[in-house]
C-alpha cells in the first residue's frame, strides 16, 4: 500500500528520532537496520526509500541528537539567574548520567563518532561548537580568547566526567566524580576561587 507524502515524511522523522535514541543507547554498530526500523514501528523494506544508507541515517540522527542536547543546555541556562550553575546542575547530575538514550551524544557516541565518516562526524563538530558558544556566553572573562579557553576546558571536563561516571559501577565514586567536576568547572569559570 502506497503511503502519502505527508505520512512518508512523518515516518522518516520517526526513524530519525528512534535512531537518535537507539544509537546513543547501543552505538552506531550496536544496532542493525532491521531493529532500527522495528523500533520505529516500520518494516526494513522502507528504509532505502527514505535514506541513502545507514551512514546517511547516522548523520541525520547525530544532528538531531546534538541539536536536542544544545537545546537542553540553552533551556537550562535560560531558566536560571545563574545560567552556568543551571547547566552544571543539569549536566553533571546522576539523572543525566543515567539518561543513555536521551542524554548527551558526545558522551554516548563520542569515541564511536571519531571512527565514523566525515558526514557522521560533522554534526558532532557542529554540536561541539554550539555547546562551546553556550558556555562562552556564561564565562566571565576579560577577553574572547579567555572565554573560549575556559569554555573548551569546561566542556572537556564535563563530557569526560559524565563518560567516566557512566563507566563506574560504584554509585558513590561516580557521584563524587560528578561533584568534583562540577566544582572544577565553577573554578575554571572563575565562579569559585581555589581554597
C-alpha positions as CSV (number, residue, x, y, z in Angstrom):
1,X,0.0,0.0,0.0
2,X,1.4,3.4,-1.0
3,X,1.7,6.0,1.7
4,X,1.0,9.7,1.3
5,X,3.9,12.1,1.1
6,X,3.0,13.6,4.5
7,X,3.0,10.1,6.0
8,X,6.3,9.2,4.4
9,X,7.8,12.4,5.9
10,X,6.3,11.6,9.3
11,X,7.8,8.0,9.0
12,X,11.2,9.5,8.1
13,X,11.1,11.8,11.2
14,X,10.1,8.9,13.4
15,X,13.1,6.8,12.1
16,X,15.5,9.7,12.7
17,X,14.2,10.2,16.3
18,X,14.3,6.5,17.1
19,X,17.8,6.1,15.6
20,X,19.0,9.1,17.6
21,X,17.9,7.4,20.8
22,X,19.0,3.8,19.8
23,X,22.4,4.9,18.6
24,X,23.0,6.6,21.9
25,X,21.9,3.5,23.8
26,X,23.8,0.9,21.7
27,X,26.3,2.7,19.5
28,X,26.3,3.1,15.7
29,X,27.3,-0.5,15.2
30,X,25.3,-1.9,18.1
31,X,22.0,-2.0,16.2
32,X,21.1,-3.1,12.7
33,X,18.7,-1.6,10.2
34,X,16.1,-4.3,10.9
35,X,16.0,-3.4,14.6
36,X,16.1,0.3,13.9
37,X,13.1,0.1,11.6
38,X,11.3,-2.2,14.1
39,X,11.9,0.3,16.8
40,X,10.2,2.9,14.6
41,X,7.3,0.6,14.0
42,X,8.2,0.2,10.3
43,X,9.5,-2.5,8.1
44,X,13.1,-2.7,6.9
45,X,11.9,-2.5,3.3
46,X,11.0,1.2,3.6
47,X,14.5,2.2,4.8
48,X,16.1,2.8,1.4
49,X,13.1,4.8,0.2
50,X,13.9,7.3,3.0
51,X,17.7,7.1,3.4
52,X,20.7,6.5,1.1
53,X,22.4,4.4,3.7
54,X,22.8,3.7,7.4
55,X,25.6,6.3,7.3
56,X,23.1,8.8,6.0
57,X,20.7,8.0,8.8
58,X,23.6,8.1,11.4
59,X,24.5,11.6,10.2
60,X,20.8,12.8,10.5
61,X,20.3,11.1,13.8
62,X,23.5,12.6,15.2
63,X,22.4,16.0,14.0
64,X,19.1,15.6,15.8
65,X,20.8,14.4,19.0
66,X,23.3,17.2,19.0
67,X,20.5,19.8,18.4
68,X,18.5,18.3,21.2
69,X,21.5,18.4,23.6
70,X,22.3,22.1,22.7
71,X,18.6,23.0,23.2
72,X,18.7,21.3,26.7
73,X,21.7,23.4,27.6
74,X,20.1,26.6,26.3
75,X,16.9,25.8,28.2
76,X,18.7,25.1,31.4
77,X,20.7,28.3,31.1
78,X,17.6,30.4,30.3
79,X,15.6,29.1,33.2
80,X,18.0,30.5,35.9
81,X,19.6,33.6,37.1
82,X,22.8,31.6,37.3
83,X,23.0,30.0,33.8
84,X,26.3,28.2,34.4
85,X,25.2,26.7,37.6
86,X,21.9,25.6,35.9
87,X,23.9,23.8,33.2
88,X,26.3,22.2,35.7
89,X,23.3,21.0,37.8
90,X,21.6,19.5,34.8
91,X,24.6,18.0,33.0
92,X,26.7,16.8,35.9
93,X,23.9,15.0,37.7
94,X,23.1,11.4,38.5
95,X,19.9,11.8,36.4
96,X,21.8,12.8,33.3
97,X,24.4,10.0,34.0
98,X,21.5,7.5,33.7
99,X,20.0,9.0,30.6
100,X,21.7,6.9,28.0
101,X,19.0,7.2,25.3
102,X,18.2,10.9,25.7
103,X,21.5,12.0,27.3
104,X,24.5,13.8,25.7
105,X,25.5,12.3,22.4
106,X,29.1,13.4,23.0
107,X,29.2,11.1,26.0
108,X,27.2,8.2,24.4
109,X,28.8,8.3,21.0
110,X,32.0,10.4,21.1
111,X,34.6,7.7,20.7
112,X,32.3,5.9,18.3
113,X,31.8,9.0,16.2
114,X,35.5,9.6,15.9
115,X,35.7,6.3,13.9
116,X,32.8,7.3,11.5
117,X,32.8,9.0,8.1
118,X,33.2,12.8,7.9
119,X,29.4,13.1,7.2
120,X,28.7,11.5,10.6
121,X,31.4,13.4,12.4
122,X,30.2,16.8,11.1
123,X,27.1,17.0,13.3
124,X,29.2,16.3,16.3
125,X,31.7,19.1,15.3
126,X,28.8,21.5,14.8
127,X,27.3,20.4,18.1
128,X,30.6,20.9,19.9
129,X,30.8,24.4,18.5
130,X,27.3,25.1,19.6
131,X,28.0,23.8,23.2
132,X,31.1,25.9,23.3
133,X,29.2,29.0,22.2
134,X,26.6,28.4,25.0
135,X,29.4,28.0,27.6
136,X,31.4,31.0,26.3
137,X,28.4,33.2,26.9
138,X,28.4,32.1,30.5
139,X,32.1,32.7,31.2
140,X,33.1,35.8,33.0
141,X,36.3,36.6,31.1
142,X,38.5,39.6,30.3
143,X,38.5,38.8,26.6
144,X,37.0,36.5,24.0
145,X,40.1,34.2,23.9
146,X,39.9,33.8,27.7
147,X,36.2,32.9,27.5
148,X,36.9,30.5,24.6
149,X,39.7,28.7,26.6
150,X,37.5,28.4,29.7
151,X,34.6,27.1,27.6
152,X,36.8,24.4,26.0
153,X,38.2,23.3,29.3
154,X,34.8,23.2,30.9
155,X,33.2,21.2,28.0
156,X,36.1,18.8,28.0
157,X,35.8,18.3,31.7
158,X,32.1,17.9,31.7
159,X,31.9,15.4,28.9
160,X,34.8,13.4,30.4
161,X,33.2,13.4,33.8
162,X,29.9,12.1,32.6
163,X,31.7,9.5,30.5
164,X,33.7,8.3,33.4
165,X,30.8,8.3,35.8
166,X,28.9,6.0,33.4
167,X,31.7,3.5,33.4
168,X,32.0,3.3,37.1
169,X,30.0,0.5,38.8
170,X,30.1,2.1,42.3
171,X,27.5,4.9,42.6
172,X,29.4,6.6,45.5
173,X,32.6,7.1,43.4
174,X,30.5,8.0,40.3
175,X,28.6,10.7,42.3
176,X,31.9,12.0,43.8
177,X,33.4,12.3,40.3
178,X,30.4,14.4,39.1
179,X,30.6,16.6,42.2
180,X,34.3,17.2,41.8
181,X,33.9,18.0,38.1
182,X,31.1,20.5,39.0
183,X,33.3,22.3,41.5
184,X,36.2,22.4,39.0
185,X,34.0,23.8,36.2
186,X,33.0,26.6,38.6
187,X,36.6,27.2,39.4
188,X,37.6,27.3,35.7
189,X,34.8,29.8,35.1
190,X,36.0,32.0,37.9
191,X,32.8,31.5,39.9
192,X,34.7,29.8,42.8
193,X,38.3,30.6,43.9
194,X,40.9,28.0,44.9
195,X,40.9,27.3,48.7
